[in-house]
C-alpha cells in the first residue's frame, strides 16, 4: 500500500492511495490540466484511477472533481450532504455513502468518519488494504473521541497543521475569518494537531505527514516543530505536504 499527494493547501488538495491494482484519488481541487499534470508527476494518468472519494464541498477539495470525473468516466463517492451542496457534478456517476459505513473500491477498504467543519456533511477517511491502514485528517476545527477512535492504530497519518495561533491572530485576515479558521468548525492549529498526535502515536506508526499548512498563517518549520516535539524526533524528520508539489509516493 502506498500514498502520495498532488498538493495540499487552500489552493487545492488531492491525495492518491494505492493498494494492489486499485488507485483512488481523495478530492481534487485543481483545474483539469493542472490535475492531469500533477498525476503525471506521480507516474499516473486519470485512466489509472478507480474513482474519486470526496471529503466535502469546498472548492479546494471539490473544485476539479466534476471535470476530471466526466472526462474520464470516473465514479465519485461522497456523502448526501456534500452531494446536495456540490456544483458541477452533472453527468457524473455519483455513489452516495453513509458517513459511518465502510465501503470497498477494488483492493481498498475505505472507512469514512464525520468531522466538525463548516460544510454540510464533511468526512475524512481511513484507507486499508487489509494489512496496513492510512488515516487522513484535515479540515476539522477540533478532534473528537470518535475521530481518535477511528485513527487509533493507523500505520501512517496525514494530519492537518493549518495554522499557528499567533500568526493567525496577528495576520491579515479580517476578524470574522480569523474566528472561522480558528473555531470549532474551522481548521486545526499546530498545538491541537500535536496534542491529537500524542494520543495516536504508537510503536508501529511509520509515517506522519503534516498537511493543509496555511501559506499566510503558518510555516512548514512551525508545523514540523510542533509534531517533532510530540514524536521526540528532530524537526527535519517530520515531512510536510506542500501546495505546489504535495509529496511523492510513500509506501507503508
Buried (B, 14 or more C-beta within 10 A) or exposed (E): BBBBBBBBBBBBBBBBBBBEEBBBBBBBBBBBEBBBEBBEBBEBEBEBBBBBBBBBBBEBBBBBBBBBBBEBEBBBBBBBBBBEBBEBBEEBEBBEBEBEEBBEBBBBBBBBBBBBBBBBBBBBBBBBBEEBBBBBBBBBBBBEEEBEEBBEEBBBBBBBBBBBBEBBEEBEBEEEEBEBBBEEBBBBBBBBBBBBBEEBBEEEBEBBBBBBBBEEBBBBEBBBBBBBBBBEEEBEEBBBBBBEBBBEEBEB
